């Protein structure tokens, strides 16, 4: 008897790669990976692991319909930050929303589909009463709304909230900077060190186990349920302390204004800083607005790679 097909969008990326690894290790599925670069090094490596690598472009609905044929499970994700880096937030939202709707339309047309796992984020605008419209949240929320209105797809959908990545600390606006005259690594952040961070640790290791657990328990995760993927809850101050413990560096947390944060890292400072300001003001309410299923509800017992372990795997030799 043929195995059910699990299709993974963004197969060569962090989330997609994690999902592929988890489903391959489980062995119950035939895994199909979707990418624009089927002859690239990462895609070839996936083929050697037994993944059926198929071309599709999120901007081309017909290619997605073809790539999804026969799928029982689909893991879908969009990338806001690629167009954001090139064109800014407004166009990035427009592109992401269209790509997400293309994915949803193609999934809705997939006759054998049983489970659509959509990687998204909470509705910060609704939670904050309209105060925090964060672009990389907002686009995904529009896609959420489209899915909820589709009577075919919505009952087959689980909305997966992937939280803060440990790898964020590798990016300029989140990486501590050495201040030679102080002899310390200074972390400039637009919120106080008491700001709560809900994190998934190493997304390359942890997203896949969450997706697999979701697929294994449709009676819990369907119809239209929300899953919170997390390993740690800590403060921004705790996060810097953990980074210092892992790297052996002396650290200092320095709160600056959102405007200063954006001047240091133009456009990116506002995008990420606005998210942090939302977390500062709403703290534990930031991952609410829906009834969420946790890893405990899913009965996940396999060890996950938390923030500290993840930071310990990164190369900090350039400090």
C-alpha positions as CSV (number, residue, x, y, z in Angstrom):
1,X,0.0,0.0,0.0
2,X,1.4,3.4,-1.0
3,X,2.3,5.8,1.7
4,X,0.4,9.1,2.0
5,X,2.2,12.0,0.4
6,X,3.4,14.9,2.6
7,X,4.2,18.0,0.6
8,X,6.5,20.6,2.2
9,X,6.7,24.1,0.8
10,X,10.1,25.9,1.1
11,X,11.9,22.6,1.2
12,X,15.4,24.1,1.2
13,X,14.6,26.6,3.9
14,X,14.8,26.4,7.7
15,X,11.2,25.5,8.5
16,X,10.7,23.4,5.4
17,X,14.0,21.5,6.0
18,X,13.0,20.8,9.5
19,X,9.6,19.4,8.5
20,X,11.1,17.2,5.8
21,X,13.6,15.7,8.3
22,X,10.8,15.0,10.8
23,X,8.5,13.3,8.3
24,X,11.4,11.3,6.7
25,X,12.5,10.0,10.1
26,X,8.9,9.1,11.0
27,X,8.8,7.0,7.8
28,X,5.0,6.9,7.5
29,X,4.9,9.4,4.5
30,X,6.2,9.8,1.1
31,X,7.9,13.2,1.3
32,X,7.7,15.7,-1.6
33,X,9.7,18.9,-1.3
34,X,8.7,22.1,-3.2
35,X,11.3,24.6,-4.3
36,X,12.1,27.0,-7.2
37,X,15.6,25.7,-7.4
38,X,15.3,21.9,-8.1
39,X,18.9,21.6,-9.4
40,X,20.4,23.6,-6.5
41,X,22.8,22.0,-4.0
42,X,20.2,21.7,-1.2
43,X,17.6,20.3,-3.5
44,X,20.0,17.7,-4.8
45,X,20.9,16.7,-1.3
46,X,17.2,16.3,-0.4
47,X,16.8,14.0,-3.5
48,X,19.6,11.8,-2.2
49,X,17.7,11.4,1.1
50,X,14.7,10.1,-0.7
51,X,12.7,13.3,-1.1
52,X,10.7,13.8,-4.3
53,X,11.8,17.3,-5.2
54,X,9.3,19.2,-7.3
55,X,9.4,22.7,-8.9
56,X,6.8,25.3,-7.9
57,X,6.7,29.0,-7.6
58,X,4.5,30.7,-5.0
59,X,3.7,33.4,-7.5
60,X,2.3,30.8,-10.0
61,X,-0.9,29.2,-8.8
62,X,-0.9,26.6,-11.6
63,X,2.5,25.3,-10.6
64,X,1.3,24.9,-7.0
65,X,-1.8,23.0,-8.1
66,X,0.4,20.6,-10.0
67,X,2.9,20.2,-7.2
68,X,0.2,19.5,-4.6
69,X,-1.5,16.7,-6.6
70,X,-2.1,13.6,-4.5
71,X,-1.0,15.3,-1.2
72,X,-2.6,14.1,2.0
73,X,-0.6,16.6,4.1
74,X,0.7,20.0,3.1
75,X,3.1,22.2,5.2
76,X,2.8,25.8,3.9
77,X,5.0,28.7,4.7
78,X,5.7,32.1,3.1
79,X,8.8,34.3,3.3
80,X,8.0,38.0,4.1
81,X,11.6,39.0,4.5
82,X,12.9,38.3,1.1
83,X,10.7,40.9,-0.6
84,X,10.9,43.1,2.5
85,X,14.7,43.4,2.1
86,X,14.4,44.4,-1.6
87,X,11.2,46.5,-1.6
88,X,10.1,47.4,1.9
89,X,7.1,46.5,4.0
90,X,4.1,47.6,1.9
91,X,5.1,45.7,-1.2
92,X,6.3,42.7,0.9
93,X,2.8,42.5,2.5
94,X,1.2,42.6,-0.9
95,X,3.5,39.8,-2.3
96,X,3.2,37.6,0.8
97,X,-0.6,37.9,0.9
98,X,-0.9,36.9,-2.8
99,X,1.5,34.0,-2.3
100,X,-0.3,32.8,0.8
101,X,-3.7,32.9,-1.0
102,X,-2.1,31.0,-4.0
103,X,-1.0,28.3,-1.6
104,X,-4.4,28.2,0.0
105,X,-6.3,28.1,-3.3
106,X,-4.0,25.3,-4.6
107,X,-4.5,23.3,-1.4
108,X,-8.3,23.8,-1.5
109,X,-8.2,22.2,-5.0
110,X,-6.2,19.2,-3.8
111,X,-8.8,16.4,-3.7
112,X,-7.0,14.0,-1.5
113,X,-5.9,16.6,1.1
114,X,-6.6,15.7,4.7
115,X,-4.4,18.2,6.6
116,X,-3.1,21.7,5.7
117,X,-0.6,23.0,8.2
118,X,-0.1,26.8,7.7
119,X,2.8,28.6,9.4
120,X,1.5,31.9,10.6
121,X,1.5,34.4,13.5
122,X,-1.0,35.9,16.0
123,X,-3.2,38.8,15.0
124,X,-1.2,41.6,16.8
125,X,-3.6,44.2,15.4
126,X,-6.6,42.6,16.9
127,X,-4.9,41.8,20.2
128,X,-3.7,45.4,20.6
129,X,-7.0,47.0,19.4
130,X,-5.3,48.3,16.3
131,X,-2.2,49.8,17.9
132,X,0.3,47.4,16.6
133,X,0.0,46.6,12.9
134,X,3.2,44.7,12.4
135,X,3.9,44.1,8.7
136,X,5.4,40.6,9.0
137,X,2.4,39.6,11.2
138,X,-0.2,41.5,9.2
139,X,0.2,39.8,5.8
140,X,-0.1,36.3,7.4
141,X,-3.2,37.4,9.2
142,X,-4.8,38.4,5.9
143,X,-4.1,34.9,4.7
144,X,-5.5,33.4,7.9
145,X,-8.7,35.3,7.1
146,X,-8.9,34.0,3.6
147,X,-8.5,30.4,4.8
148,X,-11.2,30.9,7.5
149,X,-13.6,31.9,4.7
150,X,-12.9,28.8,2.6
151,X,-15.5,26.1,3.5
152,X,-13.3,23.4,1.9
153,X,-9.9,24.3,3.3
154,X,-10.6,25.7,6.7
155,X,-11.8,22.4,8.2
156,X,-8.6,20.8,7.0
157,X,-6.3,23.5,8.4
158,X,-4.2,23.8,11.5
159,X,-2.7,27.3,12.1
160,X,0.8,26.9,13.5
161,X,2.3,29.8,15.4
162,X,6.1,29.5,15.2
163,X,7.6,31.7,17.9
164,X,11.0,33.6,18.3
165,X,14.0,31.9,16.7
166,X,17.3,31.5,18.5
167,X,19.0,32.3,15.1
168,X,17.5,35.8,15.3
169,X,20.6,36.7,17.4
170,X,22.7,36.1,14.3
171,X,21.1,39.1,12.5
172,X,22.5,42.6,12.9
173,X,19.7,44.2,14.9
174,X,19.7,41.3,17.4
175,X,23.4,40.6,17.6
176,X,25.3,42.1,20.6
177,X,28.0,44.6,19.5
178,X,31.5,44.9,21.1
179,X,32.1,48.3,22.7
180,X,35.9,48.4,23.0
181,X,36.1,51.2,25.6
182,X,33.7,49.3,27.9
183,X,35.2,45.9,27.2
184,X,31.6,44.5,26.9
185,X,29.2,43.3,24.3
186,X,26.3,45.8,24.3
187,X,22.8,44.8,23.3
188,X,20.9,47.8,22.1
189,X,17.1,47.0,22.3
190,X,14.1,49.3,22.0
191,X,12.4,47.7,25.1
192,X,13.4,47.0,28.7
193,X,15.0,43.8,29.8
194,X,11.7,42.7,31.3
195,X,10.1,42.2,27.9
196,X,8.8,38.6,27.6
197,X,10.0,36.5,24.7
198,X,8.2,33.3,23.7
199,X,10.7,31.2,21.7
200,X,10.9,28.0,19.7
201,X,14.7,27.7,20.2
202,X,16.3,26.1,17.1
203,X,13.6,26.3,14.3
204,X,15.8,24.0,12.1
205,X,15.3,21.2,14.7
206,X,12.0,22.0,16.3
207,X,9.4,23.1,13.6
208,X,9.4,19.6,12.1
209,X,8.5,17.7,15.3
210,X,5.6,20.2,15.9
211,X,4.3,19.7,12.3
212,X,4.6,15.9,12.6
213,X,2.7,15.9,15.9
214,X,0.0,18.0,14.4
215,X,-0.4,15.6,11.4
216,X,-0.5,12.6,13.8
217,X,-3.3,14.0,15.9
218,X,-6.0,15.4,13.5
219,X,-8.7,14.7,16.1
220,X,-7.0,17.3,18.3
221,X,-5.6,19.8,15.7
222,X,-8.6,19.9,13.4
223,X,-10.8,21.6,12.3
224,X,-9.2,25.0,12.1
225,X,-7.3,24.8,15.4
226,X,-4.2,26.8,16.5
227,X,-0.9,25.3,17.8
228,X,1.7,27.3,19.7
229,X,5.2,26.0,18.9
230,X,7.5,26.9,21.8
231,X,10.4,25.7,23.9
232,X,11.2,28.7,26.2
233,X,9.5,31.7,27.8
234,X,12.1,34.2,29.0
235,X,12.7,37.9,29.1
236,X,15.0,39.9,26.7
237,X,17.3,40.3,29.7
238,X,17.4,36.6,30.2
239,X,18.1,36.1,26.5
240,X,21.2,38.4,26.7
241,X,22.4,36.6,29.9
242,X,22.1,33.3,28.2
243,X,24.0,34.5,25.1
244,X,26.7,35.8,27.4
245,X,26.9,32.4,29.3
246,X,27.2,30.5,26.0
247,X,29.8,32.8,24.4
248,X,31.7,33.6,27.6
249,X,31.4,37.3,26.8
250,X,30.6,40.2,29.3
251,X,27.4,41.8,28.3
252,X,25.4,45.0,29.0
253,X,21.8,45.6,28.1
254,X,21.1,49.2,26.9
255,X,17.5,50.3,26.2
256,X,17.2,52.8,23.4
257,X,14.2,54.4,21.6
258,X,12.5,52.7,18.7
259,X,13.6,55.7,16.6
260,X,17.2,55.2,17.6
261,X,16.9,51.4,17.0
262,X,15.7,52.2,13.5
263,X,18.5,54.7,12.8
264,X,21.0,52.0,13.7
265,X,19.4,49.4,11.4
266,X,17.2,51.3,9.0
267,X,13.8,49.7,8.1
268,X,14.8,46.5,9.9
269,X,15.0,48.3,13.2
270,X,11.4,49.5,12.9
271,X,10.0,46.2,11.7
272,X,11.6,44.2,14.5
273,X,11.5,46.9,17.1
274,X,7.7,47.4,16.6
275,X,7.3,43.7,17.3
276,X,9.3,44.1,20.5
277,X,7.2,47.1,21.6
278,X,4.1,44.9,21.1
279,X,5.6,42.2,23.3
280,X,6.6,44.8,25.9
281,X,3.2,46.2,26.2
282,X,1.1,43.1,26.0
283,X,3.5,40.5,27.4
284,X,1.7,37.2,27.9
285,X,-1.3,38.3,25.8
286,X,0.8,38.4,22.6
287,X,0.3,34.8,21.8
288,X,-3.5,34.8,22.4
289,X,-6.6,35.6,20.6
290,X,-7.3,32.0,19.8
291,X,-7.6,28.9,21.9
292,X,-4.1,27.3,21.5
293,X,-2.9,23.8,21.6
294,X,0.5,23.3,23.3
295,X,3.3,20.7,23.0
296,X,1.9,19.2,26.2
297,X,-1.5,18.8,24.6
298,X,0.1,17.2,21.6
299,X,1.9,14.7,23.9
300,X,5.3,15.6,22.5
301,X,8.0,13.8,24.5
302,X,11.1,13.9,22.2
303,X,13.7,16.4,23.3
304,X,13.6,19.8,21.6
305,X,16.6,22.2,21.1
306,X,15.9,25.1,23.4
307,X,17.4,28.6,23.2
308,X,20.6,27.9,25.2
309,X,21.4,24.7,23.3
310,X,20.7,26.4,19.9
311,X,22.9,29.4,20.7
312,X,25.7,26.9,21.6
313,X,25.5,25.4,18.1
314,X,26.2,28.7,16.3
315,X,29.6,30.0,15.1
316,X,30.5,33.1,17.2
317,X,34.1,33.2,15.9
318,X,33.5,36.6,14.2
319,X,32.8,38.4,17.6
